[in-house]
């Protein structure tokens, strides 16, 4: 499953006895050659007991369909030094090419689990990394920036801050009426939707939108569908439909729902499929005036650390038997 977790520690005598975690805050400014763009990202690393590794990489929107990732490398070297990699997550110059991971355009948050590290970085190499992580750097290369788009030195971090592959998972989608297929709404509108899959696999949603959502144009369906950009697919996970959405009039910044039980529609296998390739799924919001789509956008992975899913409570026009107003969300 897609996520960030912990890194496992190796004592200097060669046996892994506890967890060590590492982060490389990466940017184009750290490259020794000027990539010609400004970009940032973050790489996380966990070394497993048996020598394999897990990575979590947040990469920027400078990665596109026409400028894909070509190499993801882990190198020895201090800041400002260039050295050959000790490990390649993927490299288009080898049989381990990056296209096999089906990486989508950025921004995205992607996970590589249980990769073979020991063949390229033995126990001595791993001990050196753990003892001196700042002497190693992460480098992400693309077609247009073959020498490197973003780079950063590794540093030790608290293992409680990260999680490689366990829940929760978080995603986002930039929604636009221009993305609706097959027909576009008559009016232009944009929005952003975020959602989190919790440890118990319940889902919570955040939704930022404009004045296009009102009493005359209420949200009727909000769901995730399978399909690349420009394609239409079937719904795999429905956040709300059939007049149960209860979205307040816009504009609204980060309206946040309570937990939604989606286990009957999207079980753990379904969640794993989305986590593996979120960019192959899109989120669409339908409204009363635009029943075939108010707006839609492709999903991409994000760090759960940037989101607060405390539910937004709204006073309902309904009252309970004692005459008290009812706070609710969908």
C-alpha positions as CSV (number, residue, x, y, z in Angstrom):
1,X,0.0,0.0,0.0
2,X,1.2,3.5,-0.8
3,X,2.5,5.7,2.0
4,X,5.4,6.7,4.1
5,X,6.6,4.6,7.2
6,X,9.9,4.1,9.0
7,X,13.5,3.4,8.3
8,X,15.2,0.6,10.0
9,X,18.5,1.1,11.7
10,X,21.7,-0.7,11.3
11,X,24.4,-0.6,13.9
12,X,27.9,0.0,12.8
13,X,28.9,-3.6,13.4
14,X,26.5,-4.5,10.6
15,X,23.3,-5.7,12.3
16,X,20.1,-3.7,12.0
17,X,18.6,-3.3,15.5
18,X,16.2,-0.3,15.4
19,X,14.6,2.1,13.0
20,X,16.4,4.9,11.2
21,X,14.6,7.3,8.9
22,X,16.0,9.8,6.4
23,X,14.7,12.8,4.5
24,X,16.2,14.7,1.6
25,X,14.6,18.1,1.0
26,X,15.4,18.6,-2.6
27,X,15.4,21.6,-5.0
28,X,16.7,22.7,-8.4
29,X,18.9,25.2,-6.6
30,X,20.9,22.3,-5.1
31,X,21.9,21.0,-8.5
32,X,25.5,21.5,-9.5
33,X,24.3,22.3,-13.0
34,X,21.5,24.9,-13.5
35,X,18.4,22.9,-14.7
36,X,16.8,26.1,-16.0
37,X,13.6,25.8,-13.9
38,X,12.7,26.3,-10.2
39,X,11.4,23.1,-8.6
40,X,11.3,21.5,-5.2
41,X,10.5,18.0,-3.8
42,X,11.3,15.6,-1.0
43,X,12.6,12.1,-0.8
44,X,12.3,9.7,2.1
45,X,14.2,6.5,2.7
46,X,13.8,3.4,4.8
47,X,16.3,0.5,4.9
48,X,14.7,-2.8,5.8
49,X,16.2,-5.5,8.0
50,X,17.0,-7.7,5.0
51,X,18.7,-4.9,3.1
52,X,15.9,-3.9,0.8
53,X,14.6,-0.3,0.9
54,X,11.4,1.7,0.7
55,X,11.2,5.2,-0.8
56,X,8.6,7.9,-0.8
57,X,9.1,10.7,-3.2
58,X,7.2,14.0,-3.5
59,X,8.0,15.5,-6.9
60,X,7.0,18.8,-8.6
61,X,4.8,19.9,-11.5
62,X,8.0,20.4,-13.6
63,X,7.6,16.6,-14.2
64,X,5.1,16.4,-17.1
65,X,4.1,14.0,-19.8
66,X,6.6,15.6,-22.2
67,X,9.3,15.9,-19.4
68,X,9.0,12.6,-17.6
69,X,11.3,11.2,-14.9
70,X,14.2,9.3,-16.4
71,X,16.4,8.5,-13.4
72,X,15.9,8.4,-9.6
73,X,19.3,8.0,-7.9
74,X,20.9,7.8,-4.5
75,X,24.5,9.1,-4.6
76,X,27.4,9.4,-2.2
77,X,28.7,12.9,-1.9
78,X,28.5,16.1,0.1
79,X,26.6,19.2,-1.1
80,X,28.2,20.5,-4.3
81,X,29.9,17.2,-5.2
82,X,28.9,14.9,-8.1
83,X,29.5,11.2,-7.8
84,X,28.1,8.0,-9.4
85,X,25.0,6.6,-7.7
86,X,25.2,3.8,-5.1
87,X,21.6,2.9,-5.9
88,X,19.1,3.5,-8.8
89,X,15.4,3.3,-8.0
90,X,15.0,3.5,-11.7
91,X,17.1,4.5,-14.7
92,X,16.0,4.7,-18.3
93,X,19.5,3.7,-19.4
94,X,19.1,0.2,-17.9
95,X,16.6,-2.6,-17.9
96,X,15.3,-1.0,-14.7
97,X,13.7,1.9,-16.6
98,X,11.4,4.4,-14.9
99,X,8.5,3.8,-17.3
100,X,7.8,0.5,-15.6
101,X,6.6,2.4,-12.5
102,X,4.1,4.3,-14.6
103,X,4.9,7.6,-12.9
104,X,2.4,10.3,-13.6
105,X,3.0,14.1,-14.0
106,X,3.7,16.2,-10.9
107,X,2.9,17.3,-8.4
108,X,2.7,13.8,-7.1
109,X,3.6,11.7,-4.1
110,X,4.7,8.2,-5.1
111,X,6.0,5.2,-3.2
112,X,8.5,2.4,-4.0
113,X,8.3,-0.5,-1.7
114,X,10.6,-3.4,-1.0
115,X,13.2,-2.5,-3.7
116,X,16.5,-4.6,-3.7
117,X,19.2,-2.4,-2.2
118,X,21.7,-5.0,-0.9
119,X,23.1,-5.9,-4.3
120,X,24.3,-2.3,-4.9
121,X,24.7,-1.2,-1.3
122,X,26.0,-3.9,1.1
123,X,26.1,-3.8,4.9
124,X,29.2,-1.6,5.0
125,X,27.5,0.9,2.6
126,X,24.4,0.9,4.7
127,X,26.4,1.4,7.9
128,X,28.0,4.5,6.2
129,X,24.7,5.9,5.2
130,X,23.3,5.6,8.7
131,X,26.4,7.0,10.3
132,X,26.7,9.9,7.9
133,X,23.5,10.5,5.9
134,X,24.5,14.1,5.0
135,X,27.3,12.6,2.9
136,X,24.6,11.1,0.5
137,X,22.2,12.9,-1.8
138,X,19.0,12.1,-3.7
139,X,18.8,13.2,-7.4
140,X,15.8,13.2,-9.7
141,X,16.5,13.5,-13.5
142,X,14.0,14.2,-16.3
143,X,14.2,14.3,-20.1
144,X,14.7,18.1,-20.2
145,X,17.0,18.1,-17.2
146,X,19.3,15.0,-17.8
147,X,21.9,16.2,-15.2
148,X,19.2,16.6,-12.5
149,X,16.0,18.5,-11.9
150,X,16.0,18.4,-8.0
151,X,18.7,17.3,-5.5
152,X,18.9,17.2,-1.8
153,X,21.2,15.9,1.0
154,X,19.8,13.2,3.3
155,X,19.3,13.9,7.0
156,X,18.1,11.8,9.9
157,X,14.5,12.3,10.8
158,X,12.0,11.0,13.4
159,X,10.5,7.8,12.2
160,X,7.1,8.7,13.6
161,X,6.8,11.5,11.0
162,X,6.8,9.1,8.0
163,X,5.1,5.9,6.8
164,X,6.0,3.9,3.7
165,X,2.9,2.1,2.5
166,X,0.5,1.9,5.5
167,X,-2.6,4.1,5.9
168,X,-3.5,6.9,5.9
169,X,-3.1,7.8,2.2
170,X,-3.9,11.3,0.9
171,X,-4.7,12.6,-2.6
172,X,-5.7,15.8,-4.4
173,X,-7.2,16.8,-7.7
174,X,-7.3,20.2,-9.4
175,X,-10.9,20.3,-10.8
176,X,-11.8,22.3,-13.9
177,X,-14.9,22.5,-16.0
178,X,-12.6,22.4,-19.1
179,X,-11.7,18.8,-18.1
180,X,-15.2,17.4,-18.3
181,X,-15.8,14.7,-21.0
182,X,-17.6,14.5,-23.4
183,X,-19.1,18.0,-23.1
184,X,-18.0,21.0,-21.1
185,X,-20.3,23.1,-18.9
186,X,-21.5,26.4,-20.4
187,X,-19.8,28.3,-17.6
188,X,-16.1,28.1,-16.6
189,X,-15.4,27.0,-13.0
190,X,-12.5,25.5,-11.0
191,X,-12.2,23.9,-7.6
192,X,-9.8,21.7,-5.6
193,X,-10.6,18.4,-3.8
194,X,-8.5,16.5,-1.3
195,X,-9.3,13.2,0.3
196,X,-7.8,11.0,2.9
197,X,-8.1,7.2,3.4
198,X,-7.8,6.6,7.2
199,X,-6.3,3.6,8.9
200,X,-9.8,2.0,9.2
201,X,-10.2,2.8,5.4
202,X,-13.0,5.4,6.0
203,X,-12.6,8.4,3.7
204,X,-12.7,12.1,4.6
205,X,-12.9,14.9,2.0
206,X,-11.9,18.5,1.7
207,X,-13.5,20.6,-1.0
208,X,-12.7,24.2,-2.0
209,X,-15.1,25.8,-4.6
210,X,-16.7,29.0,-5.7
211,X,-20.1,30.6,-6.1
212,X,-21.1,28.1,-8.9
213,X,-22.3,25.9,-6.0
214,X,-25.6,27.4,-4.6
215,X,-29.2,26.5,-3.9
216,X,-30.0,26.4,-7.6
217,X,-27.0,24.3,-8.5
218,X,-26.3,21.9,-5.6
219,X,-23.8,19.1,-5.7
220,X,-25.5,15.9,-6.7
221,X,-22.6,13.5,-7.0
222,X,-18.9,13.5,-6.0
223,X,-16.9,10.4,-6.9
224,X,-13.6,8.9,-8.1
225,X,-13.7,7.2,-11.5
226,X,-11.1,5.0,-13.3
227,X,-9.6,6.7,-16.4
228,X,-6.8,8.8,-17.7
229,X,-7.3,12.5,-18.7
230,X,-9.7,12.7,-21.6
231,X,-11.3,9.3,-20.9
232,X,-14.5,8.4,-19.2
233,X,-14.7,5.5,-16.8
234,X,-16.8,3.9,-14.1
235,X,-17.1,5.2,-10.5
236,X,-15.0,3.2,-8.1
237,X,-15.5,5.3,-5.0
238,X,-18.5,7.5,-4.3
239,X,-18.2,10.2,-1.7
240,X,-21.8,11.2,-2.0
241,X,-24.8,11.1,-4.4
242,X,-28.6,11.1,-4.6
243,X,-29.0,14.4,-2.9
244,X,-27.0,13.4,0.2
245,X,-24.0,15.6,-0.4
246,X,-25.2,18.6,1.8
247,X,-22.5,20.9,0.4
248,X,-23.1,24.5,1.5
249,X,-23.3,27.4,-0.9
250,X,-20.0,28.7,-2.2
251,X,-17.6,30.2,-2.2
252,X,-16.1,27.9,0.5
253,X,-12.5,27.2,1.4
254,X,-11.8,23.6,2.5
255,X,-15.2,22.4,3.5
256,X,-14.3,19.2,5.3
257,X,-16.5,16.1,5.8
258,X,-16.7,13.6,8.5
259,X,-15.5,10.0,7.9
260,X,-17.4,8.2,5.1
261,X,-17.6,4.4,5.1
262,X,-16.8,3.3,1.5
263,X,-15.8,-0.3,2.3
264,X,-18.8,-1.8,0.4
265,X,-17.9,0.0,-2.8
266,X,-14.1,0.2,-2.6
267,X,-12.4,-2.5,-0.6
268,X,-8.7,-2.8,0.3
269,X,-7.8,-4.1,-3.2
270,X,-9.6,-1.2,-4.7
271,X,-7.8,1.2,-2.4
272,X,-4.5,-0.4,-3.2
273,X,-5.1,0.0,-7.0
274,X,-5.7,3.7,-6.5
275,X,-2.7,4.1,-4.3
276,X,-0.4,2.4,-6.9
277,X,-1.4,4.8,-9.7
278,X,-3.6,7.7,-8.5
279,X,-3.1,9.6,-11.8
280,X,-5.0,6.8,-13.6
281,X,-8.1,7.9,-11.7
282,X,-10.1,11.2,-11.8
283,X,-12.4,13.0,-9.4
284,X,-15.6,14.5,-10.8
285,X,-18.3,16.6,-9.2
286,X,-21.8,16.7,-10.8
287,X,-24.4,19.3,-10.0
288,X,-28.1,19.8,-10.7
289,X,-27.3,22.1,-13.6
290,X,-24.4,20.0,-14.9
291,X,-25.4,16.4,-14.3
292,X,-22.6,15.0,-16.5
293,X,-20.0,17.1,-14.8
294,X,-19.5,20.5,-13.2
295,X,-15.7,19.9,-13.1
296,X,-13.2,17.1,-13.0
297,X,-9.4,16.5,-12.5
298,X,-6.9,13.7,-12.3
299,X,-5.9,12.5,-8.8
300,X,-2.4,12.7,-7.5
301,X,-0.8,11.6,-4.2
302,X,0.1,14.2,-1.6
303,X,1.5,14.1,1.9
304,X,-1.1,13.8,4.6
305,X,1.0,16.2,6.8
306,X,-0.3,19.2,4.8
307,X,-4.0,18.6,5.6
308,X,-6.3,19.0,8.6
309,X,-9.4,16.9,8.3
310,X,-11.3,18.3,11.3
311,X,-14.9,18.2,10.0
312,X,-16.7,21.5,9.2
313,X,-19.8,21.7,11.2
314,X,-22.8,23.5,9.7
315,X,-26.0,24.4,11.5
316,X,-28.8,22.6,9.7
317,X,-32.3,24.1,9.1
318,X,-33.6,20.8,10.7
319,X,-34.1,20.4,14.4
320,X,-34.3,17.4,16.7
321,X,-37.3,16.6,18.8
322,X,-36.2,19.0,21.5
323,X,-36.0,21.9,19.0
324,X,-32.2,21.9,18.9
325,X,-30.5,22.7,15.6
326,X,-28.6,19.8,14.1
327,X,-25.0,20.2,13.0
328,X,-24.1,17.9,10.2
329,X,-21.9,17.1,7.2
330,X,-22.4,14.5,4.5
